[in-house]
Amino acid sequence: SLFLYDYQTDDLILRSHNHPGELNPRVVIRNHKNTVMGLVLSRKSIVHVVDIDEFEKSNHLALERTLAAKYATRTCISAPLTSGNFIVGILNFADKVDGTFFDEVNDLPTVEQLSRVLGLAVRNCRLFQSVQNQARTDGMTRLANYRAFHETLRSEIHRSTRYARSMGLLMIDVDAFKAINDRHGHPGGDYVLTELASILHRTLRREDVA
């Protein structure tokens, strides 16, 4: 399974897995620190478990294992995806196809190398996405900027024409905004715009753009 780390909430978000059972889509790690993934985050290193019972005894731990029944074996490897000093996610391996345990010679080096490559790739993708968002987003309100508005409008008009569906465009004006600026200064006006933007963020549907 692959979990990516959400720095805003300190949660782990499930992005991919090939396990036949359902896994939690979001792990609130502050409530589950005493888990294998919690150990990975606190140690910032790979956790290699040959046998979970022996691992607990040798490390003087009693791990939270609420999903133990979902796994066929008692061995696993959990590796942090790192880029520099940042942990961007966690990669988990469990239930080898042949039913044997993950060993230090054949499995661990491969997982270490893979986690380094994936960590760098995820970090680069996030940086690229951040740059793209900054180019399309107003820094103060976090709403779409002038450029992004026109790009989205052209796309929506094209889609509306192609599928013969109506589209809506709503324009909102702040009453007496000049008076707010004159009385409270530009910081006061910025506060009003920021609060209005926050309301829009909370109330818009996923497919809407402000």
C-alpha positions as CSV (number, residue, x, y, z in Angstrom):
1,S,0.0,0.0,0.0
2,L,1.1,3.6,-0.6
3,F,0.2,6.4,1.8
4,L,1.0,10.0,1.1
5,Y,1.6,12.4,4.0
6,D,-0.7,15.4,4.3
7,Y,1.3,18.2,6.0
8,Q,-1.7,20.3,6.7
9,T,-3.5,17.7,8.8
10,D,-0.7,15.3,9.7
11,D,-2.7,12.5,8.3
12,L,-1.7,9.7,5.9
13,I,-3.8,9.4,2.8
14,L,-4.2,6.1,1.0
15,R,-3.3,6.5,-2.7
16,S,-2.8,3.0,-3.9
17,H,-3.0,-0.6,-2.7
18,N,-3.4,-4.1,-4.2
19,H,-4.5,-5.8,-1.0
20,P,-7.8,-7.7,-1.5
21,G,-9.3,-6.2,1.7
22,E,-10.4,-2.6,2.2
23,L,-8.0,-0.3,3.9
24,N,-8.6,2.9,5.7
25,P,-8.5,5.8,3.1
26,R,-7.2,8.2,5.8
27,V,-5.2,7.4,8.9
28,V,-5.2,10.1,11.5
29,I,-1.7,9.3,12.7
30,R,-1.9,11.3,15.9
31,N,-4.5,8.8,17.1
32,H,-2.5,5.8,15.9
33,K,1.1,6.6,16.8
34,N,1.5,3.1,18.3
35,T,1.4,1.4,14.9
36,V,4.0,0.2,12.4
37,M,3.5,3.3,10.3
38,G,3.6,5.4,13.4
39,L,7.0,3.9,14.2
40,V,8.2,4.8,10.7
41,L,7.2,8.4,11.1
42,S,8.7,8.7,14.6
43,R,12.0,6.9,13.7
44,K,12.1,8.3,10.1
45,S,13.5,4.9,9.0
46,I,12.4,1.6,7.6
47,V,10.6,-0.8,9.9
48,H,11.4,-4.4,9.0
49,V,9.2,-7.0,10.7
50,V,10.1,-10.7,10.3
51,D,7.5,-11.8,12.8
52,I,5.3,-9.3,14.5
53,D,5.3,-11.1,17.9
54,E,9.1,-11.3,18.0
55,F,9.4,-7.7,16.9
56,E,7.2,-6.5,19.8
57,K,9.2,-8.6,22.3
58,S,12.6,-7.4,21.1
59,N,11.5,-3.8,21.0
60,H,9.4,-3.9,24.2
61,L,6.3,-2.8,22.4
62,A,2.7,-3.6,22.2
63,L,1.6,-2.3,18.8
64,E,-1.9,-1.4,17.8
65,R,-3.0,-4.1,15.3
66,T,-6.7,-3.5,14.5
67,L,-6.3,-4.8,10.9
68,A,-4.2,-7.9,11.7
69,A,-7.1,-10.2,10.6
70,K,-6.8,-8.8,7.1
71,Y,-3.3,-10.2,6.5
72,A,-2.3,-13.8,5.9
73,T,1.3,-13.5,7.3
74,R,3.0,-11.9,10.3
75,T,5.8,-10.2,8.3
76,C,6.0,-6.8,6.7
77,I,8.2,-3.9,5.6
78,S,7.1,-0.3,6.1
79,A,9.4,2.3,4.5
80,P,9.3,6.1,4.6
81,L,9.3,7.9,1.3
82,T,11.9,10.7,1.9
83,S,13.2,13.6,0.0
84,G,15.9,15.5,1.9
85,N,14.5,16.0,5.4
86,F,10.9,15.6,4.3
87,I,8.8,12.5,4.6
88,V,6.3,12.6,1.8
89,G,4.7,9.2,2.3
90,I,5.0,5.6,3.5
91,L,5.3,2.4,1.4
92,N,4.0,-0.8,2.9
93,F,4.7,-4.4,1.9
94,A,2.9,-7.4,3.4
95,D,1.9,-11.0,2.5
96,K,4.6,-12.1,0.1
97,V,3.2,-14.3,-2.7
98,D,5.2,-17.3,-1.6
99,G,4.1,-16.9,2.0
100,T,7.6,-16.5,3.4
101,F,8.9,-13.7,5.5
102,F,10.6,-10.5,4.2
103,D,14.3,-11.1,4.7
104,E,17.2,-8.7,5.2
105,V,19.3,-9.9,2.2
106,N,16.9,-10.2,-0.7
107,D,14.0,-7.8,0.2
108,L,15.2,-5.0,2.3
109,P,17.8,-3.5,-0.1
110,T,15.2,-3.4,-2.9
111,V,12.6,-1.7,-0.7
112,E,15.2,0.9,0.4
113,Q,16.1,1.7,-3.2
114,L,12.5,1.9,-4.3
115,S,11.5,4.1,-1.4
116,R,14.3,6.6,-2.2
117,V,13.3,6.8,-5.9
118,L,9.5,7.1,-5.1
119,G,10.2,9.7,-2.4
120,L,12.0,12.0,-4.8
121,A,9.4,11.5,-7.5
122,V,6.5,12.4,-5.1
123,R,8.4,15.4,-3.8
124,N,9.0,16.7,-7.4
125,C,5.4,16.1,-8.3
126,R,4.2,18.1,-5.3
127,L,6.6,20.9,-6.1
128,F,5.4,21.1,-9.7
129,Q,1.8,21.1,-8.5
130,S,2.5,23.8,-6.1
131,V,4.1,26.0,-8.8
132,Q,1.2,25.3,-11.1
133,N,-1.3,26.3,-8.3
134,Q,0.6,29.5,-7.5
135,A,0.5,30.5,-11.2
136,R,-3.3,30.1,-11.2
137,T,-4.2,31.2,-7.7
138,D,-4.5,34.6,-6.0
139,G,-2.0,34.6,-3.1
140,M,-4.3,36.4,-0.7
141,T,-7.7,34.8,-1.3
142,R,-6.6,31.5,-2.7
143,L,-9.2,31.9,-5.4
144,A,-8.5,31.4,-9.1
145,N,-6.7,34.5,-10.6
146,Y,-7.6,36.4,-13.8
147,R,-5.6,34.0,-16.0
148,A,-7.2,30.9,-14.5
149,F,-10.7,32.4,-14.7
150,H,-10.4,33.0,-18.5
151,E,-8.9,29.6,-19.1
152,T,-11.7,27.9,-17.2
153,L,-14.4,30.1,-18.8
154,R,-13.2,29.2,-22.3
155,S,-13.2,25.5,-21.4
156,E,-16.7,25.6,-19.8
157,I,-18.1,27.5,-22.8
158,H,-16.6,24.9,-25.2
159,R,-18.0,22.1,-23.1
160,S,-21.5,23.7,-22.8
161,T,-21.6,24.2,-26.6
162,R,-20.4,20.6,-27.4
163,Y,-22.9,18.9,-25.1
164,A,-25.7,21.4,-25.6
165,R,-25.9,22.0,-21.9
166,S,-26.4,25.3,-20.0
167,M,-23.7,26.8,-17.8
168,G,-23.9,29.4,-15.1
169,L,-21.7,32.5,-14.4
170,L,-22.3,34.3,-11.2
171,M,-20.7,37.7,-10.5
172,I,-20.5,38.9,-6.9
173,D,-19.9,42.5,-5.8
174,V,-19.1,43.8,-2.3
175,D,-21.4,46.7,-1.5
176,A,-19.6,49.9,-0.6
177,F,-16.2,48.4,-0.8
178,K,-14.6,51.7,-1.4
179,A,-16.1,53.0,1.9
180,I,-14.6,50.0,3.7
181,N,-11.2,50.8,2.4
182,D,-11.6,54.5,3.2
183,R,-12.7,53.8,6.7
184,H,-10.5,50.8,7.7
185,G,-7.7,51.1,5.2
186,H,-6.5,48.5,2.7
187,P,-5.9,45.9,5.5
188,G,-9.6,46.1,6.4
189,G,-10.5,45.7,2.7
190,D,-8.2,42.7,2.4
191,Y,-9.8,41.2,5.5
192,V,-13.3,41.5,3.9
193,L,-12.1,39.9,0.6
194,T,-10.3,37.1,2.5
195,E,-13.4,36.3,4.6
196,L,-15.6,36.3,1.5
197,A,-13.2,34.0,-0.3
198,S,-13.3,31.7,2.7
199,I,-17.1,31.5,2.6
200,L,-16.9,30.7,-1.1
201,H,-14.3,27.9,-0.5
202,R,-16.6,26.3,2.1
203,T,-19.8,26.5,0.0
204,L,-18.7,25.7,-3.5
205,R,-19.3,22.3,-5.1
206,R,-16.3,20.3,-6.3
207,E,-17.0,21.2,-9.9
208,D,-17.4,24.9,-9.3
209,V,-14.6,27.5,-9.8
210,A,-14.4,30.8,-8.0
